[in-house]
Amino acid sequence: MAVRVFDLTEPQPARLTVVPAAASRRDRRRQRRRYAVVGVLCLSLPFAAALAVLEVTH
């Protein structure tokens, strides 16, 4: 569920400023895992492609 925090420090703001809420631990952990998986895939795909090319040419 999304929660928005509004900055109401100005006496009469023309427009409300949306301040993003801090990410929870669970969200940070998911994001870290996602980036780790993407990083591993980015590093392993060239090696897999090279092996496939070597198998085809052999």
Distance bins in CASP14 RR format, pairs under 12 A and 6 or more apart:
PFRMAT RR
TARGET T0000
AUTHOR 0000-0000-0000
RMODE 2
METHOD distances of the structure
MODEL  1
1 21 0 0 0 0 0 1 0 0 0 0 0
1 24 0 0 0 0 0 1 0 0 0 0 0
2 18 0 0 0 0 0 1 0 0 0 0 0
2 20 0 0 0 0 1 0 0 0 0 0 0
2 21 0 0 0 0 1 0 0 0 0 0 0
2 23 0 0 0 0 0 1 0 0 0 0 0
2 27 0 0 0 0 0 1 0 0 0 0 0
3 18 0 0 0 0 0 1 0 0 0 0 0
3 19 0 0 0 0 0 1 0 0 0 0 0
3 20 0 0 0 0 1 0 0 0 0 0 0
3 21 1 0 1 0 0 0 0 0 0 0 0
3 22 0 0 0 0 0 1 0 0 0 0 0
3 23 0 0 0 0 0 1 0 0 0 0 0
3 24 0 0 0 0 0 1 0 0 0 0 0
4 16 0 0 0 0 1 0 0 0 0 0 0
4 17 0 0 0 0 0 1 0 0 0 0 0
4 18 1 0 1 0 0 0 0 0 0 0 0
4 19 1 0 0 1 0 0 0 0 0 0 0
4 20 0 0 0 0 1 0 0 0 0 0 0
4 21 1 0 0 1 0 0 0 0 0 0 0
5 16 0 0 0 0 0 1 0 0 0 0 0
5 17 0 0 0 0 1 0 0 0 0 0 0
5 18 1 0 0 1 0 0 0 0 0 0 0
5 19 1 0 1 0 0 0 0 0 0 0 0
5 20 1 0 0 1 0 0 0 0 0 0 0
5 21 1 0 1 0 0 0 0 0 0 0 0
5 22 0 0 0 0 1 0 0 0 0 0 0
6 13 0 0 0 0 1 0 0 0 0 0 0
6 15 0 0 0 0 0 1 0 0 0 0 0
6 16 1 0 1 0 0 0 0 0 0 0 0
6 17 1 0 0 1 0 0 0 0 0 0 0
6 18 1 0 0 1 0 0 0 0 0 0 0
6 19 1 0 0 1 0 0 0 0 0 0 0
6 20 0 0 0 0 0 1 0 0 0 0 0
6 21 0 0 0 0 0 1 0 0 0 0 0
7 13 1 0 0 1 0 0 0 0 0 0 0
7 15 0 0 0 0 0 1 0 0 0 0 0
7 16 1 0 0 1 0 0 0 0 0 0 0
7 17 1 0 1 0 0 0 0 0 0 0 0
7 18 0 0 0 0 1 0 0 0 0 0 0
7 19 1 0 1 0 0 0 0 0 0 0 0
7 20 0 0 0 0 0 1 0 0 0 0 0
8 15 0 0 0 0 0 1 0 0 0 0 0
8 16 1 0 0 1 0 0 0 0 0 0 0
8 17 0 0 0 0 1 0 0 0 0 0 0
8 18 0 0 0 0 0 1 0 0 0 0 0
8 19 0 0 0 0 0 1 0 0 0 0 0
9 16 0 0 0 0 0 1 0 0 0 0 0
9 17 0 0 0 0 1 0 0 0 0 0 0
9 19 0 0 0 0 0 1 0 0 0 0 0
10 16 0 0 0 0 1 0 0 0 0 0 0
10 17 0 0 0 0 1 0 0 0 0 0 0
20 27 0 0 0 0 0 1 0 0 0 0 0
21 27 0 0 0 0 0 1 0 0 0 0 0
22 28 0 0 0 0 1 0 0 0 0 0 0
23 29 0 0 0 0 1 0 0 0 0 0 0
23 30 0 0 0 0 1 0 0 0 0 0 0
23 31 1 0 0 1 0 0 0 0 0 0 0
23 32 0 0 0 0 0 1 0 0 0 0 0
24 30 0 0 0 0 1 0 0 0 0 0 0
24 31 0 0 0 0 0 1 0 0 0 0 0
25 31 0 0 0 0 0 1 0 0 0 0 0
25 32 0 0 0 0 0 1 0 0 0 0 0
26 32 0 0 0 0 0 1 0 0 0 0 0
26 33 0 0 0 0 0 1 0 0 0 0 0
27 33 0 0 0 0 0 1 0 0 0 0 0
27 34 0 0 0 0 0 1 0 0 0 0 0
28 34 0 0 0 0 0 1 0 0 0 0 0
28 35 0 0 0 0 0 1 0 0 0 0 0
29 35 0 0 0 0 0 1 0 0 0 0 0
29 36 0 0 0 0 0 1 0 0 0 0 0
30 36 0 0 0 0 0 1 0 0 0 0 0
30 37 0 0 0 0 0 1 0 0 0 0 0
31 37 0 0 0 0 0 1 0 0 0 0 0
31 38 0 0 0 0 0 1 0 0 0 0 0
32 38 0 0 0 0 0 1 0 0 0 0 0
32 39 0 0 0 0 0 1 0 0 0 0 0
33 39 0 0 0 0 0 1 0 0 0 0 0
33 40 0 0 0 0 0 1 0 0 0 0 0
34 40 0 0 0 0 0 1 0 0 0 0 0
34 41 0 0 0 0 0 1 0 0 0 0 0
35 41 0 0 0 0 0 1 0 0 0 0 0
35 42 0 0 0 0 0 1 0 0 0 0 0
36 42 0 0 0 0 0 1 0 0 0 0 0
36 43 0 0 0 0 0 1 0 0 0 0 0
37 43 0 0 0 0 0 1 0 0 0 0 0
37 44 0 0 0 0 0 1 0 0 0 0 0
38 44 0 0 0 0 0 1 0 0 0 0 0
38 45 0 0 0 0 0 1 0 0 0 0 0
39 45 0 0 0 0 1 0 0 0 0 0 0
39 46 0 0 0 0 0 1 0 0 0 0 0
40 47 0 0 0 0 0 1 0 0 0 0 0
40 48 0 0 0 0 0 1 0 0 0 0 0
41 47 0 0 0 0 0 1 0 0 0 0 0
41 48 0 0 0 0 1 0 0 0 0 0 0
41 49 0 0 0 0 0 1 0 0 0 0 0
42 48 0 0 0 0 0 1 0 0 0 0 0
42 49 0 0 0 0 0 1 0 0 0 0 0
43 49 0 0 0 0 0 1 0 0 0 0 0
44 50 0 0 0 0 0 1 0 0 0 0 0
44 51 0 0 0 0 0 1 0 0 0 0 0
45 51 0 0 0 0 0 1 0 0 0 0 0
45 52 0 0 0 0 0 1 0 0 0 0 0
46 52 0 0 0 0 0 1 0 0 0 0 0
46 53 0 0 0 0 0 1 0 0 0 0 0
47 53 0 0 0 0 0 1 0 0 0 0 0
47 54 0 0 0 0 0 1 0 0 0 0 0
48 54 0 0 0 0 0 1 0 0 0 0 0
48 55 0 0 0 0 0 1 0 0 0 0 0
49 55 0 0 0 0 0 1 0 0 0 0 0
49 56 0 0 0 0 0 1 0 0 0 0 0
50 56 0 0 0 0 0 1 0 0 0 0 0
50 57 0 0 0 0 0 1 0 0 0 0 0
51 57 0 0 0 0 0 1 0 0 0 0 0
51 58 0 0 0 0 0 1 0 0 0 0 0
52 58 0 0 0 0 0 1 0 0 0 0 0
END
